[in-house]
Amino acid sequence: MEASRIHNFNPGPAALPLPVLEEIRNEFLNYKGCGMSVTEISHRSKWFDEIINGAVERTKRLLHMGDDFHVLFIQGGASLQFCMIPMNLSLPGRPVDYINTGTWSTKAIKEAQIQGKDVRVIASSEDANFSYIPKDYSVDPDAAYLHFTSNNTIKGTQWSTFPDAGDVPLISDMSSDIMSRPFDVRPFGLIYAGAQKNIGPAGAALVIVRKDMLERVPGDIPTMLKYTTFAEKNSLFNTPPCFVIYVISLVLRWLEETIGGLEKMEQINKQKAALLYDLIDQSDFYRGTAAPDSRSLMNVTFRLPSEDLEARFVEEALKEGLGGLKGHRSVGGCRASIYNAVSLEAVTALRDFMVEFERKNG
Ligand SMILES: *Cc1c(COP(=O)(O)O)cnc(C)c1O
């Protein structure tokens, strides 16, 4: 079985670390001797308590967070967060600021507008097809928050350093780069990530919210859409996505114990990305689509000389055991998603394939 697994460059749901998949398989029928599968136990059991508390504690340790943050698991993916953030965290009479760097930011902005919030898009890279991270913007000190997307999964751009918003809390969609590098959590009021890119299977968003932000949550919104509901009950107000949280807990343990933390993970991620970007820079055949100073370490987007060659590239790569290289349907081209779980070995195999494909077709 393992022998026929391919190198998985899918954008999401995406690769998971092989040792994690093996562990799931090994303990799937009888979780830690309890006589049941982890999918069959109560979310109120001691076994599940250990799982969810372990995931919360590891998140705090990996990101060097203090106790001034809640770590929550909420269903509805990153997309529900687009809606919950303005609903819970805007402030009467004050604007909410957004930076627009692509498809996902655009969707986040739309959800705030639907709710009639005073949305200001203070910067955008739409003028150049979202191929770069904006540098010129000024944050209104009166803004309730500043929202940005740390990694633009579709366009292949990433904030290498985060915006400085002074005392205005930052809010970031980190769906496709959470846990890929260390950063200072203190300027953030809220961080969220759909699990299925970098930390687990689909079915939950990891939401990290600074405790003082919860004072903003209005009383008159539905129970299941309030952050306070999740914070007060450790994400256990109702049945949470138990299996997803279990897998996340294993991925976080792998990050801590096998990889050795986010500093180490970042070094590996930089090495992986450099393998592909160095090749793209040396080649007249492959053309990167993101501005070099805005390139993502997670999603490497590139074009070939023709759409025909791109289609053949994706097809032949798959024959060589390299899957998921087609660009997003909205932009075309090719994309290699090289999240944490994609090994240096996998990226090296892709680089070698790219060299060979250029030699044959260039
Ligand atoms: C995939 C993705 C989303 C959408 O996530 P869902 O969990 O499917 O709602 C949002 N933002 C970013 C940056 C993404 O990569």
PDBQT file of the ligand as one rigid body, heavy atoms in Angstrom, charges set to zero:
ROOT
HETATM    1  C1  LIG A 401      -8.762  27.167   1.368  1.00  0.00    +0.000 C 
HETATM    2  C2  LIG A 401      -8.798  28.527   1.929  1.00  0.00    +0.000 A 
HETATM    3  C3  LIG A 401      -9.981  29.085   2.449  1.00  0.00    +0.000 A 
HETATM    4  C4  LIG A 401     -11.302  28.353   2.420  1.00  0.00    +0.000 C 
HETATM    5  O1  LIG A 401     -11.346  27.415   3.431  1.00  0.00    +0.000 OA
HETATM    6  P1  LIG A 401     -12.665  26.567   3.760  1.00  0.00    +0.000 P 
HETATM    7  O2  LIG A 401     -12.238  25.841   4.993  1.00  0.00    +0.000 OA
HETATM    8  O3  LIG A 401     -12.932  25.694   2.585  1.00  0.00    +0.000 OA
HETATM    9  O4  LIG A 401     -13.774  27.516   4.005  1.00  0.00    +0.000 OA
HETATM   10  C5  LIG A 401      -9.916  30.345   2.997  1.00  0.00    +0.000 A 
HETATM   11  N1  LIG A 401      -8.767  31.039   3.028  1.00  0.00    +0.000 NA
HETATM   12  C6  LIG A 401      -7.623  30.554   2.537  1.00  0.00    +0.000 A 
HETATM   13  C7  LIG A 401      -6.373  31.361   2.619  1.00  0.00    +0.000 C 
HETATM   14  C8  LIG A 401      -7.601  29.287   1.967  1.00  0.00    +0.000 A 
HETATM   15  O5  LIG A 401      -6.450  28.776   1.476  1.00  0.00    +0.000 OA
ENDROOT
TORSDOF 0
